[in-house]
Amino acid sequence: MTGRAANVVGAGIGGLSAAAALALAGWQVRIFEQAEDPREFGAGIYLKENSLQPLDRVGVSELLLARGVKLDEVRILDEHHRPVAVRDVRAERVVVTLRADLHGALRDLATGAGAELVTGQTVTAAGADGTLRLAGGERVAGDLLIGADGYHSVVRDCLGLARRVHDLGDGATRVVVPRVETEPVSTEHWSGRRRVGVAPCSPEHTYVFIIGPERDARGVRLPVDVARWSGAFPHLRDVFERIPADAGVHHAHAYVLCSSWVRGRVALIGDAAHAQPPNLGQGAGLAIANAFALAEALAHAETVEEGLDAWQRRSFPVARNVQRLTTWYDHLGYQWPPPVAGLRAGLVRGLARFGPTRRQWEWWWRGGVPRPAETGPS
């Protein structure tokens, strides 16, 4: 199915992935973006096999592997610095890289394949026939419309595809700091209802995510309140003191559950379809994997509608399982009263060591793809 026109709303990671995949498959693609100069904020991002495999095929993963850091180990430590879960990931690819490097590579790939990026354009309406309407009143038609316009998706809401859309009560501040860490290890530290993750993401940078309740005014403050967070994590004071005064972006954790990602000749990608807390590091990973899977499904279909249906039947269950697990982890982190927080660590430690739950967790943590010598979840 080539020679057809697709319009993509949103020039984030999901939208650019969809635009690139479709343009490489022969579609005429236009990307409509509200910002004048779309870019990603200064933070890191985790990429795993489900997103790296399609990026392998288009030559992007090699660049990201060269600029980022392939991890040897991923671990969680409790309030007493004891291991809750430790995974040796040397036999698979878990890469932490700068979001800006990923976004830039996808933008270059999409535009290099012929996609047109139209900036400064606000989409105000969308129809199941694949049309969209711009703020100036212009109506834009196409054979396919992709809604990659995020948590507050206009495309999704115009088509009534959402079942639940809400904030979860916690959120994350993301920053990059000068790197002093020498080991390729990602460590998540717990302290009550707060968490801090530290992972090298380039030869010069370390990615830090700082998570806690949204109601904590000092905890969500930018610039980061070094005294506040050092009080909860005194052993990480050096990390907090490396945060530049002008660095950091904060987002509340969001949740989107759709009844369908598809209506007529419209499909949803990324947070518009399955916004979720970032505990498994799969928000962007699923968006990339699903974008390339969509282009592949359309290439083997007689009509757009048939391709979208086949794509959704394969991709929706995977994303839903990942979303369930990462949201459960979020509730586990923030709904336990502090006096019984120790029981939380024991529960997660037990699940991480018990064979069946460990294998299930690792399978969906990778986005539903196997690591070497593995065939599927048991």
C-alpha positions in Angstrom: 0.0 0.0 0.0 2.1 2.9 -1.3 1.5 6.2 -3.0 -1.1 7.2 -0.4 -1.2 10.3 1.9 -0.9 10.2 5.7 -1.1 13.1 8.1 0.5 12.8 11.5 -0.5 15.1 14.4 2.4 15.6 16.8 6.2 15.6 16.3 7.2 13.8 19.4 8.9 10.5 19.5 5.8 8.5 18.5 4.7 10.9 15.8 8.2 11.0 14.2 8.4 7.2 14.4 5.1 6.8 12.6 6.1 9.5 10.0 9.4 7.8 9.4 8.0 4.3 9.1 5.3 5.4 6.7 7.6 7.6 4.6 10.1 4.8 4.2 7.2 2.5 3.1 6.3 4.9 0.3 3.6 7.1 1.8 3.4 10.8 1.3 3.5 12.1 4.9 2.9 15.5 6.5 3.5 16.0 10.3 1.5 18.8 11.9 3.1 20.2 15.1 1.9 23.0 17.3 5.4 24.1 18.4 7.5 26.2 16.2 10.6 24.2 16.9 9.7 20.7 18.2 12.4 19.2 20.5 12.7 16.9 23.4 13.6 18.2 26.9 16.9 17.4 28.5 16.5 14.0 30.0 17.4 10.4 29.3 15.3 7.5 28.0 15.5 3.7 28.3 15.3 1.7 25.1 14.9 -2.1 25.0 14.5 -4.8 22.4 11.0 -4.0 21.3 12.0 -0.5 20.2 15.6 -1.2 19.2 14.7 -4.0 16.8 12.7 -1.7 14.4 15.4 1.0 14.8 18.0 -1.6 13.8 16.2 -2.0 10.4 16.3 1.7 9.6 19.9 2.3 10.9 19.1 4.5 13.9 20.0 2.1 16.7 23.6 2.1 15.8 23.8 5.8 16.4 22.0 5.6 19.7 24.2 2.7 20.9 27.3 4.8 20.0 26.0 7.9 21.9 24.2 6.1 24.8 25.1 3.5 27.4 24.3 -0.2 27.2 23.6 -1.3 30.7 25.0 -4.4 32.4 22.7 -4.4 35.4 19.4 -2.9 36.5 18.6 -2.9 40.3 16.2 -1.5 42.9 17.3 -0.8 46.5 15.1 -0.3 49.5 15.3 2.4 52.2 18.1 0.4 53.9 20.0 0.1 50.6 19.2 -3.6 50.4 18.5 -5.2 47.0 14.8 -5.5 46.2 15.4 -6.7 42.6 18.6 -7.1 40.6 18.7 -8.0 36.9 21.8 -8.9 34.9 21.0 -7.5 31.4 24.3 -8.2 29.7 22.7 -10.8 27.5 20.1 -8.3 26.1 20.1 -4.7 25.0 19.0 -2.1 27.6 20.2 1.2 26.4 20.0 4.6 28.2 20.5 7.6 25.9 19.5 11.2 25.7 16.0 11.9 24.6 17.2 14.7 22.4 19.5 12.3 20.5 16.6 9.9 19.9 14.2 12.7 18.8 16.8 14.3 16.5 17.6 10.9 14.9 13.9 10.2 14.3 13.3 13.7 12.9 16.3 13.3 10.5 15.0 9.9 9.4 11.5 11.1 8.8 12.4 14.2 6.8 15.2 12.4 5.0 12.6 9.8 3.8 10.5 12.7 2.4 8.1 13.5 5.3 7.2 17.2 5.5 7.2 18.8 9.0 4.7 21.6 9.3 5.3 23.6 12.5 3.2 26.2 14.3 0.0 24.5 13.4 -2.7 23.7 16.0 -5.2 20.9 15.1 -8.6 21.6 16.4 -10.7 18.7 15.1 -10.4 15.3 13.5 -12.8 13.0 11.7 -13.0 9.2 11.3 -12.6 9.7 7.5 -9.0 10.8 8.1 -9.6 14.5 7.8 -8.3 17.1 10.3 -9.0 20.8 10.8 -6.5 23.5 11.7 -7.0 26.4 13.9 -7.1 28.8 10.9 -10.1 26.8 9.6 -8.2 24.8 6.9 -9.5 21.3 6.3 -6.8 18.7 5.5 -7.7 15.4 3.9 -5.7 12.2 3.7 -5.9 8.4 3.4 -4.7 8.0 7.0 -4.6 10.1 10.1 -2.3 9.3 13.0 -3.0 10.9 16.4 0.3 11.2 18.2 -0.7 14.3 20.1 -0.1 13.1 23.6 -2.1 12.8 26.8 -4.5 15.6 25.9 -5.0 14.3 22.4 -7.5 16.3 20.3 -7.6 13.4 17.8 -8.6 10.9 20.4 -11.2 13.0 22.1 -12.8 14.1 18.8 -13.4 10.5 18.0 -14.5 9.5 21.5 -11.9 6.7 21.9 -11.0 7.2 25.5 -12.4 5.1 28.4 -10.3 6.7 31.2 -8.0 9.7 31.2 -6.6 10.9 34.5 -3.5 11.8 36.5 -2.3 9.3 39.0 -1.3 11.5 41.9 2.5 11.2 41.5 4.9 12.6 39.1 8.6 12.7 37.9 11.2 15.4 37.6 13.8 14.4 35.0 17.3 15.9 34.6 20.7 15.1 33.3 23.8 15.8 35.3 27.5 15.6 34.7 28.5 12.0 34.8 30.9 10.7 37.5 29.4 7.1 37.6 31.8 4.6 36.1 29.7 1.4 36.0 26.9 0.9 33.3 24.3 0.2 36.0 20.8 1.7 36.5 19.8 2.0 40.2 16.4 2.9 41.6 16.5 4.0 45.2 13.4 3.9 47.5 12.5 6.2 50.4 8.9 5.9 51.6 6.7 7.1 48.7 9.6 8.7 46.9 12.0 7.1 44.4 15.2 8.3 42.6 16.8 6.6 39.7 20.3 7.1 38.5 21.7 5.8 35.2 24.5 6.9 32.9 23.1 7.9 29.5 26.2 9.1 27.6 29.9 9.4 28.1 29.4 12.8 29.7 25.9 12.6 31.2 23.9 10.7 33.9 20.1 10.6 33.7 18.3 11.2 37.0 14.6 10.7 37.6 13.0 12.0 40.9 9.6 10.6 41.7 7.2 11.5 44.4 3.6 12.6 45.3 2.3 15.6 43.4 0.9 17.1 46.6 4.5 17.7 47.9 5.0 21.3 46.8 8.7 21.2 47.6 9.2 17.9 45.9 7.8 19.0 42.6 9.6 22.4 42.7 11.9 23.5 39.9 14.8 24.2 40.3 15.1 20.9 42.2 15.0 21.5 46.0 18.3 19.9 46.9 17.8 20.1 50.6 14.4 18.4 50.3 15.6 15.5 48.3 18.9 15.1 50.1 16.9 14.8 53.4 15.0 11.8 51.9 18.1 10.3 50.2 21.2 11.5 52.1 23.4 9.1 50.3 22.5 10.7 47.0 23.3 14.3 48.0 26.2 14.3 45.5 23.8 13.5 42.7 21.4 16.3 43.7 24.2 18.8 44.0 25.3 18.1 40.4 21.9 19.2 39.1 22.3 22.5 37.2 20.1 25.3 38.5 18.3 25.7 35.2 17.8 22.0 34.5 14.8 19.7 34.9 11.3 19.2 33.7 8.4 17.9 35.8 5.4 16.0 34.6 2.6 14.4 36.5 2.1 10.7 35.8 -0.8 10.2 33.5 -3.0 7.3 32.5 -5.0 6.8 29.3 -7.1 3.7 28.6 -8.8 3.6 25.2 -11.7 1.4 24.1 -9.9 1.3 20.7 -6.9 2.9 19.1 -8.7 2.9 15.7 -11.8 4.5 14.2 -12.3 4.5 10.4 -9.0 5.6 8.9 -7.6 7.1 12.1 -5.1 5.5 14.5 -3.6 6.6 17.9 0.1 6.3 18.8 2.0 6.8 22.0 0.5 8.7 25.0 -2.7 9.5 23.1 -3.3 5.8 23.1 -1.7 4.4 26.3 -0.2 7.0 28.5 1.2 5.3 31.6 3.6 5.9 34.5 7.2 5.3 33.4 8.1 2.6 35.8 8.9 0.0 33.1 10.5 2.6 30.8 8.2 1.6 28.0 6.1 4.7 27.2 8.3 5.8 24.2 9.4 2.2 23.6 5.8 1.1 22.9 5.2 4.2 20.7 8.2 3.3 18.5 7.4 -0.4 18.3 3.8 0.3 17.5 4.6 2.9 14.9 6.8 0.6 12.8 4.3 -2.3 13.4 1.6 -0.1 12.0 3.5 0.7 8.8 4.2 -3.0 8.3 0.5 -4.0 8.8 -0.6 -1.4 6.3 2.0 -2.7 3.8 0.3 -6.2 3.9 -3.3 -5.0 3.8 -5.6 -4.3 0.9 -7.2 -1.3 2.6 -6.3 1.1 5.3 -9.1 -0.1 7.5 -7.9 -3.8 7.2 -4.4 -2.8 8.0 -5.4 -0.8 11.1 -7.6 -3.6 12.3 -4.7 -6.2 11.9 -2.3 -3.8 13.6 -4.5 -3.2 16.6 -5.3 -6.9 17.2 -1.6 -7.6 17.5 -0.4 -4.5 19.3 -3.2 -3.5 21.7 -2.9 -6.6 24.0 0.9 -6.1 24.4 0.5 -2.5 25.3 -2.3 -3.2 27.7 -0.3 -5.8 29.6 2.6 -3.4 29.9 0.3 -0.7 31.1 -1.3 -2.9 33.7 2.0 -3.9 35.2 3.5 -0.4 35.3 0.4 1.0 36.8 0.3 -1.7 39.4 3.9 -0.8 40.3 2.9 2.8 40.6 0.1 2.0 43.0 2.4 -0.3 45.0 4.8 2.6 45.4 2.4 5.3 46.5 -0.6 3.8 48.1 1.1 1.9 50.9 1.1 3.7 54.2 4.7 4.6 55.4 4.5 2.4 58.5 4.1 -0.8 56.4 6.5 0.3 53.6 8.8 -2.5 54.6 6.2 -5.1 53.6 6.2 -3.5 50.1 9.9 -4.3 49.6 9.4 -7.9 50.8 6.5 -8.4 48.4 8.4 -7.1 45.4 11.5 -9.0 46.4 9.5 -12.2 46.6 7.8 -11.6 43.2 11.1 -10.8 41.6 12.6 -14.1 42.8 9.7 -16.4 42.1 10.2 -18.0 38.7 6.7 -17.5 37.1 6.2 -13.9 38.2 9.8 -13.0 37.5 9.6 -14.3 33.9 6.2 -12.5 33.4 7.6 -9.2 34.8 10.8 -9.4 32.6 8.7 -10.3 29.5 6.5 -7.2 29.7 9.4 -5.0 31.0 11.0 -5.7 27.5 7.7 -4.9 25.8 6.7 -8.4 25.0 9.7 -9.5 23.0 12.2 -12.2 23.9 15.8 -11.9 24.9 18.3 -14.4 23.4 17.2 -18.1 23.9 13.8 -17.1 25.2 10.5 -17.9 23.3 7.9 -16.2 25.4 6.3 -15.7 28.8 5.4 -18.8 30.8 
